[in-house]
């Protein structure tokens, strides 16, 4: 689950109950990333940490050894139809990959047939997540 929400802490347990195996939250959306990472792990999920285009990768560094995946947004989250920000790719290749060579690194936003090659050119970028929103009525019990 890639949670683009203001209070990611409140959704950990519901997502675990719904069957999520990984919970990705935005660093900018919480005041206590360490506690949130711990809660996600205690609920049996892998941890993904996303950063917005304006957030430097150095802000992610303190948490890099505690997460399973780093997600670099290549658009501003929450606004559809944006153009892929190619200038985000150095965050992946020139810093994250050199500092944390075994970390799963992904990009998200504006990725499609015309931009996927830019992601593929980045050495070690695990995959490019296509911007697909999946809506599920969480009030309906899972069967």
C-alpha positions as CSV (number, residue, x, y, z in Angstrom):
1,X,0.0,0.0,0.0
2,X,1.3,3.4,-0.9
3,X,-0.5,5.7,1.6
4,X,-0.7,9.3,0.5
5,X,-2.5,10.4,3.6
6,X,-2.0,13.1,6.3
7,X,-2.0,10.8,9.3
8,X,-0.4,7.5,8.2
9,X,-0.3,6.2,11.7
10,X,-4.1,5.7,11.8
11,X,-4.2,3.4,8.8
12,X,-1.5,0.8,9.8
13,X,-3.8,-1.7,11.6
14,X,-6.7,-1.4,9.0
15,X,-4.2,-2.0,6.2
16,X,-2.7,-5.0,7.9
17,X,-6.2,-6.4,8.6
18,X,-7.1,-5.8,4.9
19,X,-4.1,-8.0,3.9
20,X,-1.4,-5.5,3.0
21,X,2.1,-7.0,3.1
22,X,3.9,-3.7,2.7
23,X,3.0,-0.2,4.0
24,X,4.6,2.8,2.3
25,X,4.1,6.2,3.9
26,X,5.4,9.7,3.1
27,X,8.2,10.9,5.4
28,X,6.6,14.4,5.3
29,X,3.3,13.1,6.7
30,X,4.5,12.1,10.1
31,X,6.3,13.6,13.1
32,X,7.7,10.3,14.3
33,X,8.9,8.1,11.5
34,X,10.7,5.7,13.9
35,X,7.6,4.9,15.8
36,X,5.6,4.4,12.6
37,X,8.2,2.1,11.2
38,X,8.1,0.1,14.4
39,X,4.3,-0.1,14.3
40,X,4.3,-1.2,10.7
41,X,6.7,-4.0,11.5
42,X,4.8,-5.1,14.5
43,X,1.7,-5.4,12.3
44,X,3.6,-7.9,10.1
45,X,4.3,-5.7,7.1
46,X,7.4,-4.5,5.2
47,X,8.1,-0.8,5.4
48,X,8.3,1.6,2.4
49,X,9.3,5.2,2.9
50,X,8.3,7.8,0.2
51,X,9.7,11.3,-0.3
52,X,8.2,14.1,-2.3
53,X,10.1,15.9,-5.0
54,X,11.0,18.8,-2.7
55,X,12.4,16.6,0.0
56,X,16.1,15.9,-0.2
57,X,17.2,12.3,0.1
58,X,19.4,13.2,3.1
59,X,16.1,13.4,5.1
60,X,15.6,9.7,4.2
61,X,19.0,8.6,5.3
62,X,18.4,8.1,9.0
63,X,15.7,5.6,8.2
64,X,17.3,3.8,5.3
65,X,18.6,0.9,7.3
66,X,15.2,0.3,8.9
67,X,13.1,0.2,5.7
68,X,12.6,-2.3,2.9
69,X,12.0,0.2,0.1
70,X,12.6,3.8,-0.7
71,X,10.1,5.5,-3.0
72,X,11.1,8.7,-4.8
73,X,8.1,10.6,-6.1
74,X,8.6,11.9,-9.6
75,X,5.5,14.1,-9.4
76,X,3.8,16.0,-6.5
77,X,1.6,13.5,-4.9
78,X,-2.2,13.9,-5.1
79,X,-2.4,15.8,-8.4
80,X,-3.2,13.8,-11.5
81,X,-1.9,14.4,-15.0
82,X,1.5,15.8,-14.0
83,X,4.6,15.5,-16.1
84,X,7.4,13.2,-15.0
85,X,10.1,15.1,-13.2
86,X,13.3,13.7,-14.8
87,X,15.4,15.8,-12.4
88,X,14.4,13.4,-9.6
89,X,16.4,10.6,-11.0
90,X,19.7,11.7,-9.6
91,X,18.2,11.2,-6.1
92,X,18.0,7.5,-7.0
93,X,21.2,7.0,-8.9
94,X,23.7,9.4,-7.5
95,X,22.8,9.3,-3.8
96,X,20.5,6.5,-2.7
97,X,22.1,3.8,-4.8
98,X,25.6,4.8,-3.8
99,X,24.8,5.2,-0.1
100,X,22.5,2.2,0.3
101,X,23.4,-0.3,-2.5
102,X,21.1,-3.1,-1.3
103,X,18.0,-0.9,-0.7
104,X,15.0,-1.5,-2.9
105,X,14.4,1.8,-4.7
106,X,11.4,2.7,-6.7
107,X,10.0,5.8,-8.4
108,X,6.3,6.8,-8.8
109,X,4.5,9.4,-10.8
110,X,4.2,10.3,-14.4
111,X,5.8,7.0,-15.5
112,X,4.4,5.7,-18.7
113,X,5.4,4.6,-22.2
114,X,7.2,7.9,-22.9
115,X,9.1,8.1,-19.7
116,X,9.8,4.5,-18.6
117,X,13.1,4.5,-20.4
118,X,14.4,7.3,-18.1
119,X,13.7,5.0,-15.1
120,X,15.3,2.0,-16.8
121,X,18.4,4.0,-17.4
122,X,19.0,4.5,-13.7
123,X,21.3,1.8,-12.5
124,X,19.8,-0.3,-9.8
125,X,16.3,1.2,-9.8
126,X,14.2,-1.8,-8.8
127,X,11.1,-0.9,-10.7
128,X,9.0,2.1,-11.7
129,X,5.6,2.0,-10.2
130,X,3.0,3.2,-12.6
131,X,0.6,5.7,-11.1
132,X,-2.4,3.6,-10.6
133,X,-4.9,4.3,-7.9
134,X,-6.8,1.3,-6.5
135,X,-9.8,2.2,-4.4
136,X,-11.3,-0.3,-2.0
137,X,-14.2,0.1,0.4
138,X,-12.4,-0.5,3.7
139,X,-15.7,-0.7,5.5
140,X,-16.5,-4.0,3.8
141,X,-14.9,-6.9,5.7
142,X,-12.4,-8.9,3.7
143,X,-13.6,-12.4,2.8
